Amino acid sequence: MSDTTSHAFLRHGPPADRIQRFTWIERIMHWYTAAVYIYAALSGLALFTPYLYWLAIVLGGGPAIRFWHPIVGIGFVVGIFWMHHAWAQDLKLNADDQKWLDNVKYYITNQDEKLPPQDKYDAGQKLYYWGMFGAAIVLLVTGPVMWFPELMPRSLHWVLPVVTFVHSAAALVTIGGAMVHIYMSISNIPGSLKAMTEGHVSRGWAMLHAPKWYARISAGEKRP
C-alpha cells in the first residue's frame, strides 16, 4: 500500500483515483442496521414457524430470543430512522426514476448503459428503501401489541391474530427485499459491496451506475 493510499485510508477518504460514496459514519450506520436486522429476522423466523425453531437453538434458546427479539427489533427501527435522517433527500423518487422503472428490463439484464441517467441511488434502490422504511413502521406499530398481549382488553383479543398476521407479512416483505438487496450488491452490481466497506468507488463505476451523481461530484471538485 502506497503512502498516499495509507493516508487516505486513515483519514477515511478515497485514494486519488477514486471518489467517496459513503462516509465512515454512513458505513457504521449501514452495518449496524444490517447486524440488528439479521438477528431480528432470524429470531423472528424461529418464532414464526416450528419448522425454523432450530434457529432459536442457534441463537441461545427460546426464552433468549423471546426476550431479545423485540429489543433488537427496536434497534432495527432505530437504524432505519437513522438512515432516513441521513439519506431521505437522496432517496426521493422523481420523474427520472419513473423513466428508469419503465426500462427496468435493462437493469435486470445488467445493461446499465441503456438506462436513463440516475443520481446517487437508482429507482430500484429507492423503492427498496421506502419498502423497508414502511415495513419498519408497521413492525414498530404491531410489535408492542404482540410483546404485551396481556395489556389488550379481553373484548379486543380478536385483534391479536390480525396484528400477528400484519406483523408477519411486513417481516416477510423485509426478508424478501433484503435477499434481493444482498444479491444485487454482491452479484449484479460488482463494486457495490466494496463501496459500503471501503467508502469509495472508481470513477468508472460512478459514471456507469450513478452518472448524474458523478457529474455533480465532479463539478464540485477543486481543479488545479
N, C-alpha and C positions, 0 to 999 in steps of 0.2 A: 504493500500500500504506500503510495507516494505521500510526501509531507502535505501537499495540497489537499489530497483526499482525506488524510487523517484529520487535518484541521477542520475540514468541512463536516466530517462526521461528529467531531467533538462539540462543535457549535450547533449541531443539528441542522446544518444547511447542506444543500446539494453540491456535488463536485461541479467544476466549471462547465462541463459539457451537459449538465442535466438541470432540470428546474424542479423547484419544490412544489409538491402537490398537497402534502399534509404536514402540518406542524407536529412536533413531538407530543403536544397536548392532545391534538386530534387523534393521534395514533393510540395514546393511552386510553382515551375515551372509547375508541372503537373496540380495542381488545378487552377492556373492562366489560363493556356491554356484551361482547361475544361470549366471554367466560361465564358471566352470570346467566346469560340466556341458555347456554348449553346445559348447565346444571338444572335450571328451571324446566327446560324441555324434557330432559331425560327423567327427572324425578316425576314430572307430570305424566309422562307416558307410563311410568311404573304404577302410578295411582289410577290411570285411565283404564287399563285392562289387565286382567290376571296373566295374560299371555306375555306381558312385558314386565311382570313383577320381579323377574330376576335382576332387573336394573336396580331395584331397591336394595338388593343384597350387595351389589357392587358399590352402591353409594352409601352404605352404612346401616342398612336395615329399614324396615317400615316405619318405626317410630321416629327415626332420624329424618327421613325425607318428609314425613308428615309435619315435623317441626320446621325444617329448613326451607321446604318448597315455597310457602307463602312469603317468607322473609327474603329469600333470594329473588323471588318474583318481583317484589317491590324494588329490589336493587336493579332489576332489569328495566323496570318502568323509569326509574331514576336515570338510567343510562340513555333511554330513548328520549327523555325530555332534555337531557344534556345535549344530545345530538341535535334535537330540534332547535335549541337555543343557538347552537354553533352553525348549523347548516341550512336552516329553513329557507333563507333567502335564495341560496343557490339551488334549492330543490323545488322551487315554484314552477308549475307547468305553464307553458306559453304556446303561442301559435307554431313555433318551430318544432316543438315536441309533438304536436299533432301530425305534422308532416313526417316526422321520424316514425311515429306509430303507423302511419299509412304505408310506410316502406319497411316495416319490421322484418319482412322476409329476408332482407339483405343482412340484417343483424344476426338472424338465426343461422344463416349460411356463412357467417363470418366474412362478409363483403362490405366492410365498413366504408370503403371508399365510395360506395354508391348511395350512402345515406346522406340526408341533409346535414350540414354542419351543426355540431352540438357544442354546448358550453361545457362547463366543468363536469357536469353529470348528464348522461343521456336520458331520454324519456323513460327507458326501461328501469334505470336505477331510481329515477324519481318515483315511478309507480311502486316499486318495491319498498322504498322508504315510507311513502304515505300509507301503504298497506300495513306495514309493521307498526307505524305510529297509531293508526286507527285500531288495529288489533290490540295494541298495548293498552289503549284507553278502555276497550271492552274488558280486557283481563283485569284491569285495575278496579273497574266498577263491580264486576261479578265475583272477583276473588274473595273479598271480605265476607260476602254472604255465605260462601262455602266454608270459609275459615271459622266463622262463628255462627253456625246454623242454630244454636240454642237461643240466640237473640231474636230469631224470627218468631213473630206471634203465631200461635197454633193455627189461626184462621188463614194464615198466608203460607203455610207449609207447602201448598201446591206449587208455589213459586220456585222452590228448590230444584226440582227436576228441570225446569225451564232454564234457570240460571246455570245449572251444571252443563246442559246441552250447549248453551251460548258460549260459555267459557271454553268448553272443549273444542267447539268449532273455531273460535278465534285462535286457540293454541295451535290447532292443525293448520290453519292458514299461515301462521308464522313459521311453522316447521317446513311446510312446502316452499314458502318463499326463501327461507334460509338455505334449503338444499339447492335451489336454483342459483341463489347468490354465490354460494361456495363453488358450484360447478362453473359458473361464468367467470369467476375471479381466477380460478386455477387453470381451466382448460380453454374456455372460449376467448378470453381476452388476456393473453400472456402479458405479464408485467404488472397486472393489477394488484396481485397479492404482494409483490415486491414493493409496490408503491406504498402499501399500508404497513410494511415492516421497516422500510428504509426512509420513506417520506418523500422520495423524489422519483421522477421518471425521465426517460430520454426525451429529447426534443422531437425525435421522430414519432415516438409513442403519442406525445401530446398533439402533434399535428394531425395524426391519423384518427385518434379517438376523441379528442376534445379541441378541434381547430379554433372555435370561437374563444374558448378559454385561453388557448395558446397565443392567439393574436392579441388578446387583452394583456396577458402577462408580458409578452414581448414588447408591446408598445410602452409599457411602464418601466422597462429595464433601462438602466443608465447606459448610455452609449459613450464609448471613449472619445 
